[in-house]
Amino acid sequence: KITLNYRNKIIKYENKEIKTITDDFLKYNDRLEEIILPNVINIDNSFLLNNTYLKSIKLPNVEKIGDNFLLVNNDIDEIDFPNIKDIGEFFLKTNSSLKKINIPNLKILKFGFLKFNHELIELDAPNVEKIESAVLANNIYLKRLYLPKVEFIDDYFLQDNEKVEEINLDSVRYIGSKVLENSVNLTNISLPNVIEIGKSFLANATNLVSIDLPKVQTIQNCFLKNATKIKSISLPNVTKIGDDFISNNEIITDIHLPKVNSIGKCFLFSNNQLKTLELPNLEMVLTSFLHNNNTLKKLDVPNLKEVEYDFLCENNSLLKLNAPQLAYIYDENYGFLCSNTCLKKVILSNNLNKTTLEKLSEHIKKLIEKKENNYEKSKSNKSR
């Protein structure tokens, strides 16, 4: 049954017999408002592509949908697919009106699912187990997600979703890059089973105050970069950390990483309130490990073997460095202790070669002379 408008454009389509719909069905029909297909089970690619006026769709028995379903549709505000089991890529991408969706039996959210949807506030997908790349990216009003069975999340999930406040991902084990990046409203997150995290997870989450990751083992670059309200962090099982772990956080005081053995560049760059840092199994760090940390007084790294440039540059409160196994210093200018004006005791490995020891001794001697000269100048100025 077809209803036409005065210009002979289809505005309503109803078919109670058809079960399978092939590619490009009613593609570029720019006046369709309602479609009723109660017995359709399979829909191929580009179904109703660029149908910008569609307001209602009824597919109560559909089980499989191909790529580009309702791509660029601006008016449909509700989707109810109680039996859907498989949805292709770019499902409802660039839909600016969708407020409610029911997909209780779907197991995979594929590439571009609901990307650039600007009205959806809540998503409940109780049986989804895998999330592919760019799912729900740029959904600027999404606040709550319930995804209790998801185990794998690919890159860009929920990227630039500034309103998200609550998320349930209790089963997730792997998280890709830029997931939850720029989630400025998120304050707490618990991921009890996650093992590996990609780049920029929670970067720029400027209101995040607590994070619980008891099983995570590997964290890539920019983990909590610019997450400026975190005061303490404990990651009991992490063994490897990438660059910019939590750089530009000026209030964090306590960090506990008992199993970590490798840390990338700029680990805690410009963290000026740090008081406790536990790294008993750390073996290697890259450039600018604790550059410009002005409150830490003691660093005990009993298993540290290798460091790169500017290891502890400008740590002006550090009194003691205990690194009895440190034998490799990849820094021609020995800036790894640059401007540490309070350092009184340094313990390093006896395996440092003679040239390295001589250069290091000369470097420390210059630091002491500089400190004494500054003291004499200060004393002289006061006497005037």
C-alpha positions, 0 to 999 in steps of 0.5 A: 500500500502506497500513499502519495502526496500532491506531487506524486511523492511517496509519503507512506509505504506499507507492505505486510507480505515482504520479508527481505529488502534488497539494496537501495530500497527507496533511496533518496526518497525525500518525502517519505514520512512513515513506513510499515513492514511488520514481517520484514526479517532482513534488510540489505544496504542503504535502506532509505538513504537520505530520507530526511522527512521520515518520522515513523518506522515499524519493523517489529520482526527485523533481525538483520540490517545492512550498512547505511541504514537511514543514513542522514535522517533528521526527523525520526526520534524513536527506534524499536527493534526488539528482535534485531541481532545484526546491524551494519556500519553507519547505522543512523549516522547523522540523525539529529532527532533520535531520543529513544532506541530499543535493541535488547538482543543486539550483540555488536555495535559496528563502525559509526553506530549512531555517530553524530547523534545530537539528541540521544540521552540514554542507551541501554544495550544489555546484550552487546559484547563488542563495540567497533570504532567510532561508535557513539562519537560526538553524541553531545547529549548522551549522559548514561550508558548501560552496557554490562556485557561489553568485553571489547571497545575499539577506538573513538567510543564516546569521543567528545561526549561532553555530557556523559555522567554515568557508564556501566562497563563492568565486563570490558577487558580491552579499551582502544584509543581516544575512548571517553576523551574530552568527557568533561562531566564524568566524575567517577569511573570503575572498570573492574575487569579491564586489562589493556587501555589505548591512547588518550583514555579519559584525556581532558576529563577535567572533572574526574575525581576517582578511577578504579582499574584493579586489573589493568596491566597496560596503559598507552599514551596520554592516559589521564593527561589534563585530568586536573582533579585527580588527587590520588591513583592506585593501579595495583597490577599495571606493568607498562605505562606510555607517555604523558601518564597524568601530565599537567595535574597540579594537585595529585599527591599520591601514586601507587604503582607496585608492579610497573616496570616501564614508563614512557615520556613525561610521566608526571610533567608539572605535578607540583603537589606530589608527596608519595610515589611508589615504584618498587619494580620500575626498571626503565623510564624515558625522557622527563620522568618527573620534570618540574615536580617541586614537592617530592622529597624522596624517590626510592626506585630499587630496581631502576636500571635505565633512564633517559634525558631530564630524568629528575630535572627541576625537582627542587625539593628532592633530598634523596635518590635511591637507585642502587641498580641504575647503570645506564644513563642515556643523557649526554649532558646529565640533565637527569638531575638538572636544577635539583638544588636540594639533593643531598644523597644519591645512590646509584649502581657500582656498574656505572662505567668510569667515564659516566661516574666522573661526568656525574660527579662533576655534574653534582659538584657543579650543582653544589657549587651553584647552591652555595653561590646562591646562598652567598649572594642571598646572604650578601644581599641581606647584609646590605 
